[in-house]
Amino acid sequence: MELLIQLAAGVLGGNAAGAALKGKSLGPIGNSIAGLLGGGIGGQLLQALGFAASGGAGGLDAGAVLSALASGGVGGGVLMTLISLIKPLLANKR
């Protein structure tokens, strides 16, 4: 359940980052895909490193939900931003 929350928060984080960085936006679909991937990867990575609370054996308490929202949102925003910065560098090499 936490993974689903992280994925949804990643989509929101990716789109929020795209809205904040107008010139770097990947478009709504690109922002959503980057956010989805970043939310899942970032959320799981932060949880594995101990920076995000876990609900234990499938239990969801308020701390675990808030932690999943935060880690997924941050992961989605960070990955969308990184992709938007790398994309022009790759386009110039063609």
N, C-alpha and C positions, 0 to 999 in steps of 0.2 A: 504494500500500500504506500509505503514511503517513496518508492521509486516512481509511482504514478504522480505523487505530489511534486517530486523533484522535476519530473518531465514537464508537468503543467507550469510550474514556476519558472522553468527554463524558457519555455515559450514566451511567457510574460516578460522575463528578463531580457531575452533577445529582442523582442519588439520595443521594450522600453529603451534599450541601448540604441536601437535603430532610430527611434524618435529623437533621442537626445543628440545623436551624431548625424544630423541631417545629410551631410555630404558623404557619409560613409555607410548609409543604410543599404542593405542588400535587397530591399523590397520586402513586403509583408511575408511572402512565402519563404524567401531566403533567410530573413530574420527569424522566422518561426522554426525552420529546420535547424539553423545553427543554434538557436536557443534550446531546442529539444535535445540535441546531442550534448550541448554544454551542460544543460541541467542534469541529464542522466550521468554523464561522465564526472562532472564537477561535484555533484552531490554524493556520488558513491566514493569518489576520491577523498573528499573532505571527511566523510564518515569513516573510511578506512584509516585515515590519519588521526582520527579522534577529535576532529574539530567540530563535528556535528553529532548531536545526540541521536541515539537509536531507540526505537520503541521496544526493543527486546524481541521476544518471541511473538512477533506479529501484533503486539499491543501498541496502540497509538495514544500517547498522552499529549497534552498541550505542548510540552517542550519538544517532543519529537516532531510534531507537525510544524511548529514554528521553525525548527532547525532544518527540516526538509524544504520548507518554503524558502528560507534564506539561502541555503546552500545551492539549491536548484536555480534560484533567480540569479544569484551571483555567477554561478557557473555558466548559465545561458548568456548573460550579458558579457562576460569576459570572452567567451568563445566567439560570439558574434563580432565583438570589437576586434579580436585578433584576425579573424577571417577578413574583415573589411579592410584592415591595414595590410595584409599580405596579398590580397587580390590584385591591387594595382601593380605591385612588384612583379607578379607573375605575368601580368598582361604586357608589361614593358619588355619582357624577354622574348616575345614572339617576333 
